[in-house]
Amino acid sequence: MQPTEQVLVTAFNHVFHKKNDPNAQFFTYQIYHLLNKNPVKVLETLFFQYYWRQEAVSHSTLKAFLLKTAPYIYPAIIKFSISLERSYVLASLERNFFTEQIRFISQVRNMIREPLEILCVDKHPGTAKARHVLKIMKHTDNMVQQLRDNLRIPFEFVHVFEDIEHHLKEANQIADLQCFKCAYFDYEQLKHHAMDLEKNHLSPFFISYLEQLLTPAKKEQIKQVLKYLIEYHQIPQQGKQAFALYMTLGDHTPWQKHPFILRLVYNSYWYNKVTEIIESSLSTSPSSGN
């Protein structure tokens, strides 16, 4: 049975505004208990009703509460955070209608992010889960950025978002598709690093060099091919993999270390290397003079 909004508001009033009341401790324990039972409902009421619509608690007070209680209520924060990410993406899709809601959810996400980061620094039972949620939030940031590009997504993208790790497992293989040839890196820029590329071991120096090659124009070229695959894929799984990659290639990602980009670099080098060898062989064969 879910707690009513009135029960929660009464408990919040005692915790935030009646700390000296003899019953304040009781209501604090009641909130902890309810958070264990219905974490999403309790935190939705706290943020969306009590804080946002009723303006019953200040930003600084609520933030201080989260920082203080995070080590004890982290399972609830984590469950609520995952639910919030889905709401953020869906609201972003309908941004013309929910602009105010997007701004507020962004504020709540930032408020929650700090306690999660503290859990990651401290050795705590919730560290692994907190890191996982922060990773999801990073993917969401990239995804919302991509949605602003007016990307047309012809499949149920939320399922891809929620299981992004699964779709990324073999996603790098789509760099082998013919459509990516137009996004290959310049062979002249790569062949001076043949030793790294042919040993299949990229040095830190090459990674730093690759960062320079990934100009805004090159990044946009790669994104356009991914966008094409998302919108006009022949095989559904390839469209979903392209979408998962598109989500992870944003402003918050070091492109020069991304496995998909590295595979595209190898493909760029070996395609041109093999072509060069074949052309050289043909030009020196006995029949070439006939």
The 8 nearest C-alpha neighbors of each residue, nearest first, counted from 0:
[[1, 2, 37, 36, 3, 33, 40, 41],
 [0, 2, 3, 37, 40, 36, 33, 41],
 [3, 1, 6, 4, 0, 7, 33, 41],
 [4, 2, 6, 5, 1, 7, 8, 0],
 [3, 5, 7, 6, 8, 2, 44, 41],
 [4, 6, 8, 7, 3, 9, 2, 10],
 [7, 5, 9, 3, 4, 8, 10, 2],
 [6, 8, 10, 4, 5, 9, 11, 3],
 [7, 9, 11, 5, 10, 6, 12, 4],
 [10, 8, 12, 6, 7, 11, 5, 13],
 [9, 11, 7, 26, 13, 8, 12, 14],
 [10, 12, 8, 14, 13, 9, 15, 7],
 [13, 11, 9, 16, 10, 15, 14, 8],
 [14, 12, 17, 23, 10, 11, 16, 15],
 [15, 13, 11, 12, 23, 18, 27, 16],
 [14, 16, 12, 13, 11, 17, 18, 56],
 [15, 17, 12, 13, 18, 14, 11, 56],
 [18, 16, 13, 20, 19, 14, 15, 23],
 [17, 19, 20, 23, 14, 16, 13, 15],
 [20, 18, 17, 21, 23, 22, 16, 13],
 [19, 21, 17, 23, 22, 18, 13, 24],
 [22, 20, 23, 19, 24, 18, 25, 17],
 [21, 23, 25, 20, 24, 26, 13, 19],
 [24, 22, 26, 13, 20, 25, 18, 21],
 [25, 23, 27, 26, 22, 28, 21, 14],
 [24, 26, 22, 28, 23, 27, 29, 21],
 [27, 25, 29, 10, 23, 28, 24, 30],
 [28, 26, 24, 30, 29, 25, 14, 23],
 [29, 27, 31, 25, 26, 30, 32, 24],
 [28, 30, 26, 32, 27, 31, 33, 25],
 [31, 29, 33, 27, 32, 28, 34, 26],
 [30, 32, 28, 34, 29, 33, 27, 35],
 [31, 33, 29, 35, 30, 34, 28, 36],
 [34, 32, 36, 30, 35, 31, 37, 29],
 [35, 33, 38, 31, 37, 32, 36, 75],
 [34, 36, 32, 33, 38, 37, 31, 75],
 [35, 37, 33, 34, 38, 32, 1, 31],
 [38, 36, 34, 40, 39, 33, 35, 41],
 [39, 37, 34, 75, 41, 40, 35, 42],
 [38, 40, 79, 42, 41, 37, 43, 78],
 [41, 39, 43, 37, 38, 42, 44, 1],
 [42, 40, 44, 38, 43, 39, 34, 37],
 [41, 43, 45, 44, 39, 40, 46, 38],
 [42, 44, 40, 46, 45, 41, 47, 39],
 [45, 43, 48, 41, 42, 47, 46, 40],
 [44, 46, 42, 49, 43, 48, 47, 50],
 [47, 45, 50, 43, 44, 48, 49, 42],
 [46, 48, 51, 44, 43, 50, 45, 49],
 [49, 47, 44, 52, 51, 50, 46, 53],
 [48, 50, 45, 53, 55, 46, 51, 54],
 [51, 49, 54, 46, 56, 55, 48, 53],
 [50, 52, 47, 54, 48, 53, 49, 46],
 [53, 51, 48, 54, 50, 49, 47, 55],
 [52, 54, 49, 55, 51, 48, 50, 56],
 [55, 53, 50, 51, 52, 56, 49, 57],
 [56, 54, 53, 49, 50, 57, 51, 12],
 [57, 55, 50, 54, 61, 60, 58, 49],
 [58, 56, 60, 59, 61, 55, 54, 50],
 [57, 59, 61, 60, 62, 56, 50, 63],
 [58, 60, 62, 57, 61, 63, 56, 64],
 [61, 59, 63, 57, 62, 58, 64, 56],
 [60, 62, 64, 58, 63, 59, 57, 65],
 [61, 63, 59, 65, 64, 60, 58, 110],
 [64, 62, 60, 66, 61, 65, 59, 67],
 [63, 65, 61, 67, 62, 66, 68, 60],
 [66, 64, 62, 68, 67, 63, 69, 61],
 [67, 65, 63, 114, 69, 64, 68, 62],
 [66, 68, 64, 65, 69, 63, 70, 114],
 [67, 69, 65, 71, 70, 66, 72, 64],
 [70, 68, 73, 72, 71, 66, 65, 67],
 [71, 69, 68, 73, 72, 118, 67, 123],
 [72, 70, 69, 68, 73, 74, 31, 67],
 [71, 73, 69, 75, 74, 70, 68, 76],
 [72, 74, 76, 69, 75, 70, 71, 77],
 [75, 73, 77, 76, 72, 78, 125, 35],
 [74, 76, 38, 78, 73, 77, 72, 34],
 [77, 75, 73, 79, 74, 78, 80, 72],
 [76, 78, 80, 74, 75, 79, 73, 81],
 [79, 77, 75, 81, 80, 76, 74, 82],
 [78, 80, 39, 82, 76, 77, 81, 83],
 [81, 79, 83, 77, 82, 78, 76, 84],
 [80, 82, 84, 83, 78, 79, 77, 85],
 [81, 83, 79, 80, 85, 84, 78, 86],
 [82, 84, 80, 86, 81, 85, 79, 87],
 [85, 83, 87, 81, 86, 82, 80, 88],
 [84, 86, 88, 83, 87, 82, 89, 81],
 [87, 85, 83, 89, 84, 88, 90, 82],
 [88, 86, 84, 90, 85, 89, 91, 83],
 [89, 87, 91, 85, 90, 86, 84, 143],
 [88, 90, 92, 86, 91, 87, 85, 93],
 [91, 89, 93, 87, 92, 88, 94, 97],
 [92, 90, 94, 88, 93, 89, 87, 143],
 [91, 93, 89, 90, 94, 88, 146, 143],
 [94, 92, 90, 91, 95, 96, 97, 89],
 [93, 95, 91, 97, 98, 96, 92, 90],
 [96, 94, 93, 97, 98, 92, 91, 90],
 [95, 97, 94, 93, 98, 90, 99, 100],
 [96, 98, 94, 100, 99, 90, 95, 101],
 [99, 97, 101, 94, 100, 96, 95, 102],
 [98, 100, 102, 101, 97, 103, 96, 104],
 [99, 101, 103, 97, 102, 98, 104, 90],
 [102, 100, 98, 104, 103, 99, 105, 97],
 [103, 101, 105, 99, 100, 104, 106, 98],
 [102, 104, 106, 100, 105, 101, 107, 99],
 [103, 105, 107, 101, 106, 102, 108, 100],
 [106, 104, 108, 102, 103, 107, 101, 109],
 [105, 107, 103, 109, 104, 108, 110, 102],
 [106, 108, 110, 104, 109, 105, 111, 103],
 [109, 107, 105, 111, 110, 106, 112, 104],
 [108, 110, 112, 106, 107, 111, 105, 113],
 [109, 111, 107, 108, 112, 113, 106, 62],
 [112, 110, 108, 109, 113, 114, 107, 115],
 [111, 113, 109, 115, 110, 114, 108, 116],
 [112, 114, 116, 115, 111, 110, 117, 109],
 [115, 113, 117, 66, 116, 112, 111, 69],
 [116, 114, 118, 112, 113, 129, 117, 119],
 [117, 115, 119, 113, 118, 114, 112, 120],
 [116, 118, 114, 120, 119, 115, 121, 113],
 [119, 117, 115, 121, 116, 126, 120, 123],
 [120, 118, 126, 116, 117, 121, 130, 129],
 [121, 119, 117, 118, 116, 122, 126, 123],
 [120, 122, 118, 119, 123, 117, 126, 116],
 [123, 121, 120, 126, 124, 119, 118, 125],
 [122, 124, 126, 125, 121, 118, 119, 70],
 [125, 123, 126, 122, 127, 128, 118, 70],
 [124, 126, 123, 128, 127, 129, 73, 118],
 [125, 127, 119, 129, 123, 118, 128, 124],
 [128, 126, 130, 129, 125, 131, 119, 124],
 [129, 127, 131, 130, 125, 126, 132, 77],
 [128, 130, 126, 132, 131, 115, 127, 125],
 [131, 129, 133, 127, 128, 132, 126, 134],
 [130, 132, 128, 134, 129, 133, 127, 135],
 [131, 133, 135, 129, 134, 130, 136, 128],
 [134, 132, 136, 130, 135, 131, 129, 137],
 [133, 135, 137, 131, 132, 136, 130, 138],
 [136, 134, 132, 138, 137, 133, 139, 131],
 [137, 135, 139, 133, 134, 138, 132, 140],
 [136, 138, 134, 140, 139, 135, 133, 141],
 [139, 137, 135, 141, 136, 140, 247, 142],
 [140, 138, 142, 136, 141, 137, 143, 135],
 [141, 139, 137, 143, 138, 142, 136, 144],
 [142, 140, 249, 144, 138, 246, 139, 143],
 [141, 143, 246, 139, 145, 144, 140, 138],
 [144, 142, 146, 145, 140, 141, 139, 88],
 [143, 145, 141, 142, 147, 146, 140, 148],
 [146, 144, 142, 148, 147, 143, 141, 246],
 [147, 145, 143, 148, 149, 144, 150, 142],
 [146, 148, 149, 145, 144, 143, 150, 91],
 [147, 149, 146, 145, 150, 144, 143, 151],
 [150, 148, 147, 146, 151, 145, 92, 152],
 [149, 151, 148, 146, 152, 145, 226, 147],
 [152, 150, 230, 149, 153, 229, 226, 146],
 [151, 153, 154, 230, 150, 229, 156, 155],
 [154, 152, 230, 151, 155, 229, 156, 231],
 [155, 153, 156, 152, 239, 235, 238, 157],
 [156, 154, 157, 158, 153, 159, 152, 239],
 [155, 157, 159, 158, 154, 160, 152, 239],
 [158, 156, 160, 159, 155, 161, 85, 88],
 [159, 157, 161, 160, 156, 155, 162, 163],
 [160, 158, 156, 162, 157, 163, 161, 239],
 [159, 161, 157, 163, 158, 162, 156, 243],
 [160, 162, 158, 159, 163, 157, 85, 135],
 [163, 161, 159, 160, 164, 165, 158, 166],
 [162, 164, 160, 166, 159, 165, 161, 243],
 [165, 163, 167, 166, 162, 168, 243, 161],
 [166, 164, 163, 168, 167, 162, 169, 159],
 [165, 167, 163, 240, 164, 168, 243, 170],
 [166, 168, 170, 164, 165, 169, 163, 243],
 [169, 167, 165, 166, 170, 164, 171, 163],
 [168, 170, 171, 167, 172, 166, 240, 165],
 [169, 171, 167, 240, 172, 168, 173, 166],
 [172, 170, 259, 173, 169, 174, 258, 262],
 [173, 171, 174, 170, 175, 169, 259, 176],
 [172, 174, 175, 176, 171, 170, 237, 241],
 [173, 175, 172, 176, 263, 171, 179, 262],
 [176, 174, 173, 172, 177, 266, 179, 263],
 [177, 175, 173, 178, 174, 179, 180, 172],
 [178, 176, 179, 180, 175, 174, 181, 173],
 [177, 179, 176, 180, 181, 224, 182, 175],
 [180, 178, 182, 181, 177, 176, 174, 224],
 [181, 179, 183, 182, 178, 177, 267, 176],
 [180, 182, 179, 183, 178, 220, 177, 224],
 [183, 181, 179, 180, 221, 220, 184, 217],
 [184, 182, 267, 180, 181, 185, 179, 263],
 [183, 185, 267, 186, 264, 182, 189, 188],
 [184, 186, 188, 187, 183, 189, 267, 268],
 [187, 185, 189, 188, 190, 268, 184, 271],
 [186, 188, 185, 189, 190, 191, 184, 268],
 [187, 189, 186, 185, 190, 191, 184, 192],
 [190, 188, 186, 191, 187, 192, 268, 185],
 [189, 191, 193, 192, 187, 186, 188, 268],
 [190, 192, 189, 193, 188, 187, 194, 186],
 [193, 191, 190, 194, 189, 195, 196, 205],
 [192, 194, 190, 196, 195, 191, 197, 189],
 [195, 193, 197, 192, 196, 198, 191, 199],
 [196, 194, 201, 198, 193, 200, 192, 197],
 [195, 197, 193, 199, 198, 194, 192, 200],
 [198, 196, 199, 194, 195, 193, 200, 269],
 [197, 199, 200, 195, 196, 194, 201, 193],
 [200, 198, 196, 197, 195, 201, 265, 194],
 [201, 199, 198, 195, 202, 196, 197, 194],
 [200, 202, 195, 205, 199, 196, 203, 206],
 [201, 203, 204, 205, 200, 206, 195, 207],
 [204, 202, 206, 205, 207, 201, 208, 209],
 [203, 205, 207, 202, 206, 208, 201, 209],
 [204, 206, 208, 202, 207, 203, 209, 201],
 [207, 205, 209, 203, 208, 204, 255, 210],
 [206, 208, 204, 210, 205, 209, 203, 211],
 [209, 207, 205, 211, 206, 210, 204, 212],
 [210, 208, 212, 206, 211, 207, 255, 205],
 [209, 211, 213, 207, 255, 208, 212, 206],
 [212, 210, 209, 208, 213, 214, 207, 255],
 [211, 213, 209, 210, 214, 208, 217, 184],
 [214, 212, 210, 211, 217, 218, 209, 215],
 [213, 215, 217, 216, 212, 218, 211, 210],
 [216, 214, 218, 217, 219, 213, 220, 212],
 [215, 217, 219, 214, 218, 220, 213, 221],
 [218, 216, 220, 214, 219, 215, 213, 221],
 [219, 217, 215, 221, 220, 216, 213, 222],
 [218, 220, 222, 216, 217, 221, 223, 215],
 [219, 221, 217, 223, 218, 222, 182, 216],
 [222, 220, 218, 224, 223, 219, 182, 217],
 [223, 221, 219, 225, 224, 220, 226, 218],
 [222, 224, 226, 220, 225, 221, 219, 227],
 [223, 225, 227, 226, 221, 222, 228, 179],
 [226, 224, 222, 228, 227, 223, 241, 229],
 [225, 227, 223, 229, 224, 228, 222, 230],
 [226, 228, 224, 230, 225, 229, 231, 223],
 [229, 227, 232, 225, 231, 226, 230, 238],
 [230, 228, 238, 226, 227, 232, 241, 231],
 [229, 231, 227, 228, 152, 232, 151, 226],
 [232, 230, 228, 227, 229, 233, 238, 226],
 [233, 231, 228, 238, 234, 229, 230, 235],
 [234, 232, 235, 231, 237, 238, 228, 236],
 [233, 235, 237, 232, 236, 238, 239, 231],
 [236, 234, 238, 237, 232, 239, 233, 154],
 [237, 235, 239, 238, 234, 240, 166, 241],
 [238, 236, 240, 239, 235, 234, 241, 232],
 [237, 239, 229, 241, 235, 232, 236, 240],
 [238, 240, 242, 236, 241, 237, 243, 235],
 [241, 239, 237, 243, 170, 242, 166, 238],
 [240, 242, 244, 238, 239, 225, 243, 229],
 [241, 243, 245, 239, 240, 244, 229, 246],
 [244, 242, 240, 246, 245, 241, 163, 239],
 [245, 243, 241, 247, 246, 242, 248, 240],
 [246, 244, 242, 248, 243, 247, 241, 225],
 [247, 245, 142, 243, 141, 244, 248, 242],
 [246, 248, 244, 245, 249, 138, 141, 243],
 [249, 247, 245, 246, 252, 244, 254, 141],
 [248, 250, 141, 251, 252, 247, 246, 144],
 [249, 251, 252, 141, 248, 253, 144, 254],
 [250, 252, 249, 253, 141, 137, 248, 140],
 [251, 253, 249, 250, 254, 248, 247, 257],
 [254, 252, 255, 256, 257, 251, 250, 248],
 [253, 255, 257, 256, 252, 248, 260, 210],
 [254, 256, 210, 253, 257, 209, 206, 260],
 [257, 255, 254, 253, 258, 261, 206, 260],
 [256, 258, 254, 260, 259, 255, 261, 253],
 [259, 257, 261, 260, 262, 256, 171, 255],
 [260, 258, 171, 262, 261, 257, 263, 174],
 [259, 261, 263, 257, 262, 258, 264, 255],
 [260, 262, 264, 258, 263, 259, 257, 265],
 [263, 261, 265, 259, 264, 260, 266, 258],
 [262, 264, 260, 266, 261, 265, 174, 267],
 [263, 265, 261, 267, 262, 266, 260, 268],
 [266, 264, 262, 268, 267, 263, 269, 261],
 [265, 267, 263, 269, 268, 264, 270, 262],
 [268, 266, 183, 264, 265, 270, 184, 269],
 [267, 269, 265, 266, 271, 270, 272, 186],
 [270, 268, 272, 266, 271, 267, 273, 265],
 [269, 271, 273, 272, 267, 268, 266, 274],
 [270, 272, 274, 269, 268, 273, 275, 186],
 [273, 271, 269, 275, 274, 270, 268, 276],
 [272, 274, 276, 275, 270, 271, 269, 277],
 [275, 273, 271, 277, 272, 276, 278, 270],
 [274, 276, 272, 278, 273, 277, 271, 279],
 [277, 275, 273, 279, 274, 278, 280, 272],
 [278, 276, 280, 274, 279, 275, 281, 273],
 [277, 279, 281, 275, 280, 276, 274, 282],
 [280, 278, 276, 282, 277, 281, 275, 283],
 [279, 281, 277, 283, 278, 282, 276, 284],
 [282, 280, 278, 284, 279, 283, 277, 287],
 [281, 283, 279, 280, 287, 284, 278, 288],
 [282, 284, 280, 281, 279, 287, 285, 286],
 [283, 285, 281, 287, 286, 282, 280, 288],
 [286, 284, 287, 288, 283, 289, 282, 281],
 [287, 285, 289, 288, 284, 281, 283, 282],
 [288, 286, 284, 285, 289, 282, 281, 283],
 [287, 289, 286, 285, 284, 282, 283, 281],
 [288, 286, 287, 285, 284, 282, 283, 281]]
